[in-house]
Amino acid sequence: MIGISGADLALLSSIPKWRERFDVVIAYIFDSWEPEIYSKNVYHLDHLFVALPEIIDELKHSFGIPVSLIPFAADVLVQGSCQLKRSIDLTSFGRIPSQYDTVFSNKFNQPGSEQIYYRSTPRKDEEFPKLPYEMRRDEPDTRLLFHILRHSKLILAFDPLYPGMRRFPYSFITLRWFYGTATGGAVVGKRPTTPLMDELMNWEDATIELPDDPQKSVEFINELLQDEVRLNSIYKRNYVESLARHDWRHRIQSMLEAVKIPLPQGLLEELSQMKMIHEKMVSRF
């Protein structure tokens, strides 16, 4: 199962005799800190996967089960792009410091401006959705988000520990970084300070640091938008690297191999397809 926090493992109890019904039960928890809030169901898992390396030893000690790192990723095969024609100058989705949002909006979204700053605002959270999935907006909203990202020149992302962000106990690589690089856009902001960042996104211009002064960041972005040669290289490089390393299919492969489950034929075919596309792109890059 997949959960936002360890408390979500309680949902397993909604399946009668869930442990007896399945040979292997694994979980992937996004916000994996705070072992004290985990459901007691965690003790009955065969394997726990988390996105934070810093918490792994503590979780192993607390629960006595195998715990492994699985970073976030993106659906690069379907949603990824390295297209050069992009009509949105700067896009923000999710959390960013308000001081940056204000100066970008004031600069780019004024009458007469030829530039566009687009900010995507999330829907209100629903603890227990009232509509069946097929009637909800999840799929069309996600499709629209990726379409916007594919048409964005620059995409904002900030380290969760940066001042002005919601308080987190760790620096970590959120989905924004993987979505941004998968769709090719140049990711600008404040790079996560976790050592994992240097391991996962270590290619040229994987991220571009903004000045600490938001007003100077406006000037910085204006200059960057003029450098089409650099941006075109980033679009291609981000997509190629993401295709090779950061698709969810790679993560699913790692999970299944960790618990010694054979890879399904459909997954093998899509991994092979990604490899072929990557090799073709590298030969042209």
C-alpha positions as CSV (number, residue, x, y, z in Angstrom):
1,M,0.0,0.0,0.0
2,I,1.0,3.7,-0.4
3,G,0.4,6.2,2.5
4,I,1.2,9.8,3.2
5,S,2.3,9.0,6.8
6,G,2.8,5.9,8.9
7,A,-0.6,6.4,10.5
8,D,-2.2,5.6,7.1
9,L,-1.1,1.9,7.6
10,A,-4.3,1.6,9.7
11,L,-6.2,1.4,6.5
12,L,-4.9,-2.1,6.1
13,S,-7.3,-3.1,8.8
14,S,-10.3,-2.3,6.5
15,I,-9.4,-5.6,4.7
16,P,-10.6,-8.5,6.9
17,K,-7.7,-10.8,7.7
18,W,-5.4,-8.7,5.5
19,R,-2.2,-10.4,6.7
20,E,-3.5,-13.9,6.1
21,R,-4.9,-13.1,2.6
22,F,-1.6,-12.0,1.1
23,D,1.8,-13.7,0.8
24,V,3.7,-10.5,0.7
25,V,2.6,-7.1,2.0
26,I,4.8,-4.0,1.5
27,A,4.2,-0.3,2.1
28,Y,5.6,2.9,0.7
29,I,5.3,5.9,3.1
30,F,5.9,9.4,1.8
31,D,6.3,11.4,5.1
32,S,8.0,8.6,6.9
33,W,9.3,10.4,10.1
34,E,7.7,10.2,13.5
35,P,7.8,6.4,14.2
36,E,5.4,7.0,17.2
37,I,2.5,7.8,14.9
38,Y,2.8,4.6,12.8
39,S,-0.1,2.2,12.9
40,K,0.7,-1.1,14.7
41,N,0.1,-2.8,11.3
42,V,3.7,-1.8,10.5
43,Y,5.0,-4.7,12.6
44,H,3.3,-7.2,10.2
45,L,4.7,-5.8,7.0
46,D,7.3,-7.8,5.0
47,H,9.1,-4.6,3.9
48,L,8.7,-0.9,4.4
49,F,9.9,1.6,1.8
50,V,10.5,5.3,2.5
51,A,11.8,8.3,0.6
52,L,14.1,9.6,3.4
53,P,17.5,7.9,4.0
54,E,18.0,9.8,7.3
55,I,15.1,7.9,9.0
56,I,15.8,4.3,7.9
57,D,17.9,3.2,10.8
58,E,15.5,4.6,13.3
59,L,12.6,2.8,11.6
60,K,14.4,-0.5,11.5
61,H,15.2,-0.2,15.2
62,S,11.7,0.8,16.1
63,F,9.8,-1.9,14.1
64,G,12.2,-4.7,13.5
65,I,11.4,-5.1,9.8
66,P,13.3,-4.5,6.6
67,V,13.3,-0.8,5.6
68,S,14.7,0.5,2.3
69,L,15.1,3.7,0.5
70,I,12.9,4.4,-2.6
71,P,13.1,8.0,-3.7
72,F,10.2,9.8,-5.4
73,A,10.0,9.7,-9.2
74,A,7.7,10.7,-12.1
75,D,5.9,9.0,-15.0
76,V,8.6,10.1,-17.4
77,L,7.6,7.6,-20.1
78,V,4.1,9.0,-20.5
79,Q,4.4,12.5,-19.2
80,G,8.0,13.5,-19.9
81,S,9.2,15.8,-22.6
82,C,12.2,17.7,-24.0
83,Q,10.2,19.9,-26.4
84,L,11.9,23.3,-27.1
85,K,8.7,25.3,-27.8
86,R,7.5,26.5,-24.4
87,S,5.0,29.3,-23.9
88,I,5.0,29.7,-20.0
89,D,8.0,31.5,-18.6
90,L,7.8,30.5,-15.0
91,T,5.6,28.0,-13.2
92,S,5.1,27.3,-9.5
93,F,3.1,24.4,-8.1
94,G,2.8,23.4,-4.5
95,R,4.7,25.3,-1.7
96,I,7.1,28.1,-2.3
97,P,8.1,31.0,0.0
98,S,5.5,33.8,-0.2
99,Q,8.1,36.5,-0.7
100,Y,9.1,34.9,-4.0
101,D,5.6,34.3,-5.2
102,T,4.8,38.0,-4.5
103,V,7.6,39.5,-6.5
104,F,7.2,37.1,-9.4
105,S,3.5,37.9,-9.6
106,N,4.0,41.6,-9.4
107,K,6.7,41.6,-12.1
108,F,5.4,39.2,-14.7
109,N,1.6,39.2,-14.4
110,Q,0.9,42.9,-15.0
111,P,-0.9,44.5,-17.9
112,G,1.5,45.0,-20.8
113,S,3.9,42.2,-19.6
114,E,4.9,39.7,-22.3
115,Q,5.9,37.2,-19.7
116,I,3.7,34.7,-17.8
117,Y,4.1,33.5,-14.2
118,Y,1.7,30.7,-13.6
119,R,1.0,29.4,-10.1
120,S,-1.0,26.2,-9.7
121,T,-2.9,26.0,-6.5
122,P,-3.9,22.5,-5.1
123,R,-7.4,21.5,-4.4
124,K,-8.6,21.3,-0.8
125,D,-7.5,18.0,0.9
126,E,-10.2,15.4,1.4
127,E,-9.6,12.9,4.2
128,F,-12.3,10.6,3.0
129,P,-13.4,11.5,-0.6
130,K,-17.2,11.5,-1.1
131,L,-17.1,10.7,-4.8
132,P,-15.9,7.5,-6.5
133,Y,-12.5,7.9,-8.1
134,E,-13.8,7.9,-11.7
135,M,-16.0,10.9,-10.8
136,R,-13.2,12.9,-9.1
137,R,-10.8,15.4,-10.7
138,D,-7.6,13.6,-9.8
139,E,-6.8,12.3,-13.3
140,P,-7.7,15.3,-15.4
141,D,-6.0,17.7,-12.9
142,T,-2.8,15.7,-13.0
143,R,-2.9,15.5,-16.8
144,L,-3.3,19.3,-16.9
145,L,-0.5,19.9,-14.5
146,F,1.9,17.9,-16.6
147,H,0.7,19.6,-19.8
148,I,1.5,23.0,-18.1
149,L,4.9,21.7,-17.0
150,R,5.8,20.5,-20.5
151,H,5.1,24.1,-21.7
152,S,7.1,25.8,-18.9
153,K,10.6,27.2,-19.4
154,L,11.3,27.5,-15.7
155,I,9.9,25.6,-12.8
156,L,10.2,26.7,-9.2
157,A,11.2,24.3,-6.4
158,F,12.6,25.0,-2.9
159,D,14.3,22.9,-0.2
160,P,11.7,22.1,2.4
161,L,14.1,23.6,5.1
162,Y,14.4,27.0,3.3
163,P,12.9,29.9,5.3
164,G,9.3,30.6,4.4
165,M,8.5,26.9,3.6
166,R,6.2,24.8,5.8
167,R,8.3,23.3,8.6
168,F,9.8,19.9,7.9
169,P,12.2,17.9,10.1
170,Y,14.5,17.0,7.1
171,S,15.6,18.3,3.8
172,F,14.4,16.0,1.1
173,I,13.7,15.8,-2.6
174,T,10.0,16.4,-3.1
175,L,7.9,15.4,-6.1
176,R,8.3,18.8,-7.6
177,W,12.0,18.2,-8.5
178,F,11.2,14.9,-10.3
179,Y,8.1,16.3,-12.1
180,G,10.1,19.4,-13.2
181,T,13.1,17.5,-14.6
182,A,10.9,14.8,-16.2
183,T,9.1,17.5,-18.2
184,G,12.4,19.1,-19.2
185,G,11.9,22.5,-17.6
186,A,14.8,24.3,-15.9
187,V,14.3,23.9,-12.2
188,V,15.1,27.1,-10.3
189,G,14.9,27.8,-6.6
190,K,16.8,26.4,-3.6
191,R,18.4,23.0,-4.0
192,P,17.7,20.5,-1.2
193,T,20.7,20.1,1.1
194,T,20.3,16.4,1.7
195,P,23.3,14.4,0.4
196,L,20.9,12.3,-1.6
197,M,20.4,15.2,-3.9
198,D,24.0,15.1,-5.1
199,E,23.5,11.4,-5.8
200,L,20.2,11.5,-7.7
201,M,20.5,14.8,-9.5
202,N,24.1,15.3,-10.2
203,W,24.1,16.3,-13.9
204,E,24.8,19.8,-15.3
205,D,22.1,22.4,-14.5
206,A,19.9,19.8,-12.8
207,T,19.0,22.7,-10.6
208,I,19.7,26.5,-10.7
209,E,20.1,28.5,-7.5
210,L,18.1,31.7,-7.1
211,P,19.5,34.6,-5.0
212,D,18.3,34.9,-1.4
213,D,16.9,38.3,-2.3
214,P,13.6,37.7,-4.1
215,Q,13.9,41.0,-6.0
216,K,17.3,40.0,-7.3
217,S,15.7,36.7,-8.3
218,V,13.5,38.5,-10.7
219,E,16.5,40.0,-12.4
220,F,18.2,36.6,-12.4
221,I,15.2,34.9,-14.1
222,N,14.9,37.6,-16.7
223,E,18.5,37.0,-17.7
224,L,18.1,33.3,-17.7
225,L,15.1,33.5,-20.0
226,Q,17.2,35.3,-22.5
227,D,19.7,32.4,-22.7
228,E,17.9,30.1,-25.1
229,V,21.0,28.0,-25.9
230,R,21.4,27.1,-22.2
231,L,17.7,26.5,-21.7
232,N,17.4,24.3,-24.8
233,S,20.2,22.1,-23.5
234,I,18.6,21.9,-20.1
235,Y,15.2,20.8,-21.6
236,K,17.0,17.9,-23.3
237,R,19.3,16.9,-20.5
238,N,16.7,16.9,-17.8
239,Y,14.4,14.7,-19.8
240,V,17.2,12.2,-20.8
241,E,18.5,11.9,-17.3
242,S,15.0,11.5,-15.8
243,L,14.1,8.8,-18.4
244,A,17.2,6.8,-17.5
245,R,17.0,7.2,-13.7
246,H,13.8,8.6,-12.3
247,D,10.7,7.0,-13.7
248,W,8.3,5.3,-11.3
249,R,8.9,2.1,-13.2
250,H,12.5,2.1,-12.0
251,R,11.2,2.4,-8.4
252,I,8.7,-0.4,-8.8
253,Q,11.4,-2.6,-10.2
254,S,13.6,-1.9,-7.1
255,M,10.7,-2.7,-4.8
256,L,9.8,-6.0,-6.4
257,E,13.5,-7.1,-6.6
258,A,13.9,-6.2,-2.9
259,V,11.1,-8.7,-1.9
260,K,12.1,-11.2,-4.7
261,I,8.9,-10.9,-6.7
262,P,9.4,-11.5,-10.5
263,L,8.9,-8.4,-12.6
264,P,5.5,-8.5,-14.5
265,Q,5.8,-8.8,-18.3
266,G,4.1,-5.4,-18.8
267,L,6.7,-3.7,-16.6
268,L,9.6,-5.4,-18.4
269,E,8.2,-4.2,-21.7
270,E,7.9,-0.6,-20.5
271,L,11.4,-0.7,-19.0
272,S,12.7,-1.9,-22.4
273,Q,10.8,0.8,-24.2
274,M,12.3,3.5,-21.9
275,K,15.8,2.1,-22.5
276,M,15.3,2.3,-26.3
277,I,14.0,5.9,-26.2
278,H,16.9,6.9,-23.9
279,E,19.5,5.3,-26.2
280,K,18.0,7.1,-29.2
281,M,18.0,10.4,-27.4
282,V,21.6,10.0,-26.2
283,S,22.7,9.3,-29.8
284,R,21.1,12.6,-30.9
285,F,22.1,14.7,-28.0
